Amino acid sequence: MSGEDDKARTVADFRELLKEQYELPEEARSGKRKERRRARQEHKRTRKETTRRVLEEERRREPMTPAGAAVIIAAILAIGWGATHWLGSDKESGAGVAVAASPTPAAPSASATSASPSASEASPSASTPVVDLSTPEKTADGWGRVYLTRNPPVDRDHKPSVERAAPWMTRALAANLTANEDRLWNELVSNGGISTVLSVDVGKATQGLPVDTPLRVWRQAKVTAHIDGYKQYEQTYVFQVEMTHSSKGWRVARVLGV
């Protein structure tokens, strides 16, 4: 390339350009208010067009250096600030106007945030009933309420629900449920749902099961739950529950229907 106009502008050249762009013409500094505003708007349009043309010329000349890029960015930011400043000055009527800054809302403290978790983060264990093993009916009721209260986004798998219901079960049953797949859990997850137990109805077991003894009984537990997922509905689960008695009370030893 040859000639002064074909050379890439230096940092000093851009500084001079900025100085020239921000020097208001005489008609924009004197005269009537309406005339000043019109002159400033025209100056703004001319300034933007000049800057755009200079930037396009620089892009066509040669790859931009880091220093040149920094100056161009500064020019764009300065032009935006200047436009806001000058347009705002047209609205002044001679007297200064004080504008109070809006106070920045204080960020909630960590303790306040942790004290009020969202519903999706709340653990089902917060509503765990008191463990009452005094009768087979109360044992079956407590087990059904806790075992079918499930929150897959929090629990991740069916094991936490088994752990929460463990106080109502024998160790052997808890270990068996933990080690095996849970069909009801998989169905809940496939619907993207959260299960909340509404009621538990405990009554006599169906025919064909062993009769009651002082140490072993069978009961039927109907658990009705509200499912909140891709669709909302109520689901009733029917279990045949075997309970055994020990020095600590009645515990669920076997469940048909899980």
C-alpha positions as CSV (number, residue, x, y, z in Angstrom):
1,M,0.0,0.0,0.0
2,S,1.1,3.6,-0.6
3,G,0.1,7.1,0.6
4,E,-0.7,8.4,4.0
5,D,-4.4,7.5,3.7
6,D,-3.6,3.8,3.0
7,K,-1.6,3.4,6.3
8,A,-3.3,1.8,9.3
9,R,-4.2,4.3,11.9
10,T,-2.1,4.3,15.1
11,V,-3.4,4.8,18.7
12,A,-2.6,8.5,18.4
13,D,-4.7,8.7,15.2
14,F,-7.7,7.2,17.0
15,R,-7.3,9.6,19.9
16,E,-7.3,12.5,17.5
17,L,-10.4,11.1,15.8
18,L,-12.2,10.9,19.2
19,K,-11.3,14.5,20.0
20,E,-12.6,15.6,16.6
21,Q,-15.9,13.7,17.0
22,Y,-16.7,15.1,20.4
23,E,-16.1,18.8,19.5
24,L,-19.6,20.2,19.0
25,P,-20.2,22.6,16.1
26,E,-20.9,26.3,17.0
27,E,-24.6,26.0,16.2
28,A,-24.9,23.2,18.7
29,R,-23.5,25.3,21.5
30,S,-25.4,28.6,20.9
31,G,-28.7,29.7,19.6
32,K,-32.2,28.7,20.6
33,R,-32.8,25.4,22.4
34,K,-34.7,23.8,19.5
35,E,-31.9,24.8,17.1
36,R,-29.2,23.4,19.4
37,R,-31.1,20.1,19.7
38,R,-31.4,19.8,15.9
39,A,-27.7,20.6,15.5
40,R,-26.7,18.1,18.1
41,Q,-28.8,15.3,16.5
42,E,-27.3,16.0,13.2
43,H,-23.8,16.0,14.7
44,K,-24.5,12.7,16.3
45,R,-25.6,11.1,13.0
46,T,-22.5,12.5,11.3
47,R,-20.2,11.2,14.1
48,K,-21.7,7.7,14.0
49,E,-21.3,7.5,10.2
50,T,-17.7,8.7,10.3
51,T,-16.8,6.2,13.0
52,R,-18.5,3.4,11.0
53,R,-16.6,4.4,7.9
54,V,-13.3,4.5,9.7
55,L,-13.8,1.1,11.3
56,E,-14.7,-0.5,7.9
57,E,-11.6,1.0,6.4
58,E,-9.4,-0.4,9.1
59,R,-10.9,-3.9,8.7
60,R,-10.1,-3.8,5.0
61,R,-6.5,-2.7,5.5
62,E,-4.8,-5.4,7.5
63,P,-5.3,-7.6,10.6
64,M,-6.0,-5.6,13.7
65,T,-3.4,-5.4,16.4
66,P,-4.4,-5.8,20.1
67,A,-3.7,-2.2,20.8
68,G,-5.8,-1.1,17.8
69,A,-8.6,-3.3,18.9
70,A,-8.5,-1.8,22.4
71,V,-8.7,1.7,21.0
72,I,-11.6,0.9,18.7
73,I,-13.6,-0.7,21.6
74,A,-12.9,2.4,23.7
75,A,-14.1,4.6,20.8
76,I,-17.4,2.7,20.6
77,L,-18.0,2.9,24.3
78,A,-17.1,6.6,24.4
79,I,-19.5,7.4,21.6
80,G,-22.3,5.6,23.4
81,W,-21.6,7.5,26.6
82,G,-21.3,10.8,24.7
83,A,-24.7,10.3,23.0
84,T,-26.4,9.7,26.3
85,H,-24.7,12.7,27.9
86,W,-25.6,15.1,25.1
87,L,-29.2,14.0,24.6
88,G,-29.7,14.3,28.3
89,S,-28.3,17.8,28.4
90,D,-31.1,18.9,26.0
91,K,-33.7,18.2,28.7
92,E,-32.1,20.6,31.2
93,S,-33.9,23.8,31.9
94,G,-31.0,25.6,33.5
95,A,-31.5,24.3,37.1
96,G,-29.8,21.1,38.3
97,V,-31.9,18.1,39.1
98,A,-30.7,15.7,41.7
99,V,-31.6,12.1,41.1
100,A,-31.5,9.7,44.1
101,A,-30.1,6.3,43.3
102,S,-32.4,3.3,44.0
103,P,-31.1,1.4,47.0
104,T,-29.7,-2.1,46.1
105,P,-31.7,-4.8,47.7
106,A,-29.7,-6.7,50.3
107,A,-28.9,-10.2,49.3
108,P,-30.5,-12.9,51.5
109,S,-28.2,-14.4,54.1
110,A,-27.1,-18.0,53.7
111,S,-29.0,-19.0,56.9
112,A,-32.2,-17.5,55.5
113,T,-31.8,-19.2,52.2
114,S,-31.1,-22.6,53.7
115,A,-34.0,-22.2,56.1
116,S,-36.6,-22.1,53.3
117,P,-35.7,-24.8,50.6
118,S,-37.9,-25.1,47.6
119,A,-40.6,-27.8,47.4
120,S,-38.5,-29.8,44.9
121,E,-35.6,-29.9,47.3
122,A,-37.5,-30.8,50.4
123,S,-36.9,-34.3,51.7
124,P,-39.9,-36.6,52.3
125,S,-38.4,-37.5,55.6
126,A,-39.7,-34.1,57.0
127,S,-43.2,-35.6,57.2
128,T,-42.2,-39.0,58.7
129,P,-44.9,-40.1,61.3
130,V,-44.0,-41.3,64.7
131,V,-43.1,-45.0,64.8
132,D,-45.9,-46.9,66.5
133,L,-45.5,-50.7,66.5
134,S,-48.2,-51.4,69.1
135,T,-50.7,-53.1,66.7
136,P,-50.5,-54.7,63.3
137,E,-52.8,-52.0,61.9
138,K,-50.7,-49.1,63.2
139,T,-47.5,-50.8,61.8
140,A,-49.1,-51.4,58.4
141,D,-50.4,-47.8,58.3
142,G,-47.0,-46.2,59.2
143,W,-45.1,-48.4,56.7
144,G,-47.5,-47.6,53.9
145,R,-47.3,-43.8,54.5
146,V,-43.6,-43.7,54.6
147,Y,-42.7,-46.3,51.9
148,L,-45.0,-44.7,49.3
149,T,-44.0,-41.1,50.0
150,R,-41.3,-40.6,47.3
151,N,-39.5,-37.7,45.6
152,P,-37.3,-39.0,42.8
153,P,-35.5,-35.7,42.1
154,V,-34.2,-35.7,45.7
155,D,-33.9,-39.5,46.4
156,R,-32.4,-40.4,43.1
157,D,-33.4,-44.1,43.6
158,H,-35.8,-46.2,45.7
159,K,-33.3,-47.0,48.5
160,P,-34.0,-43.8,50.6
161,S,-37.7,-44.7,50.8
162,V,-36.7,-48.1,52.1
163,E,-34.4,-46.6,54.7
164,R,-37.1,-44.2,55.9
165,A,-39.6,-47.1,56.2
166,A,-37.0,-49.4,57.9
167,P,-38.3,-48.7,61.5
168,W,-41.6,-50.5,60.5
169,M,-39.9,-53.5,58.8
170,T,-37.7,-56.4,59.8
171,R,-34.1,-56.2,58.8
172,A,-34.5,-59.0,56.3
173,L,-37.3,-57.3,54.5
174,A,-35.4,-53.9,54.4
175,A,-32.3,-55.7,52.9
176,N,-34.5,-57.5,50.3
177,L,-36.2,-54.3,49.1
178,T,-32.9,-52.5,48.9
179,A,-31.2,-55.1,46.9
180,N,-34.0,-55.6,44.3
181,E,-35.6,-53.4,41.6
182,D,-38.7,-51.5,42.7
183,R,-41.5,-51.7,40.0
184,L,-43.5,-48.9,41.6
185,W,-40.5,-46.6,41.8
186,N,-39.8,-47.2,38.1
187,E,-43.4,-46.3,37.1
188,L,-43.2,-43.1,39.2
189,V,-39.9,-42.1,37.5
190,S,-41.3,-42.8,34.0
191,N,-44.1,-40.3,34.7
192,G,-41.6,-37.7,36.2
193,G,-43.8,-37.8,39.3
194,I,-43.6,-37.1,43.1
195,S,-45.8,-39.3,45.3
196,T,-47.6,-38.0,48.3
197,V,-49.7,-40.4,50.4
198,L,-53.2,-39.2,51.0
199,S,-54.6,-42.1,53.1
200,V,-54.0,-45.7,54.2
201,D,-56.8,-48.2,54.8
202,V,-55.8,-51.3,56.7
203,G,-58.2,-54.3,56.9
204,K,-58.5,-58.0,56.7
205,A,-56.2,-59.9,54.3
206,T,-57.7,-61.6,51.3
207,Q,-58.7,-65.3,51.5
208,G,-56.1,-68.0,50.9
209,L,-53.5,-66.4,53.3
210,P,-52.6,-68.0,56.6
211,V,-54.8,-67.3,59.6
212,D,-53.7,-65.0,62.4
213,T,-51.5,-66.3,65.3
214,P,-50.3,-64.5,68.4
215,L,-46.9,-63.9,66.6
216,R,-47.8,-63.6,62.9
217,V,-50.7,-61.9,61.1
218,W,-51.7,-60.8,57.6
219,R,-53.4,-57.5,56.7
220,Q,-54.4,-55.8,53.5
221,A,-53.2,-52.2,53.2
222,K,-54.7,-49.9,50.6
223,V,-52.5,-46.8,50.1
224,T,-53.9,-43.9,48.1
225,A,-51.3,-41.4,46.8
226,H,-51.4,-38.3,44.8
227,I,-49.0,-38.4,41.8
228,D,-47.7,-35.0,40.6
229,G,-45.7,-35.5,37.4
230,Y,-46.2,-35.1,33.6
231,K,-49.8,-35.7,34.5
232,Q,-51.5,-35.5,37.9
233,Y,-53.7,-38.3,39.2
234,E,-54.5,-40.4,42.3
235,Q,-53.2,-44.0,42.5
236,T,-54.3,-46.7,44.9
237,Y,-51.9,-49.4,45.8
238,V,-53.1,-52.7,47.4
239,F,-50.7,-54.8,49.4
240,Q,-51.0,-58.0,51.4
241,V,-48.7,-57.4,54.4
242,E,-47.4,-60.1,56.8
243,M,-46.3,-58.8,60.2
244,T,-44.5,-60.6,63.0
245,H,-44.4,-59.8,66.7
246,S,-41.3,-59.4,68.8
247,S,-40.3,-57.7,72.1
248,K,-40.3,-54.4,70.2
249,G,-43.7,-54.8,68.7
250,W,-45.1,-55.6,65.3
251,R,-43.0,-55.3,62.2
252,V,-43.6,-55.9,58.5
253,A,-41.9,-59.1,57.5
254,R,-43.2,-59.7,54.0
255,V,-45.2,-57.7,51.4
256,L,-47.1,-59.0,48.4
257,G,-47.7,-56.4,45.6
258,V,-44.5,-54.4,45.6
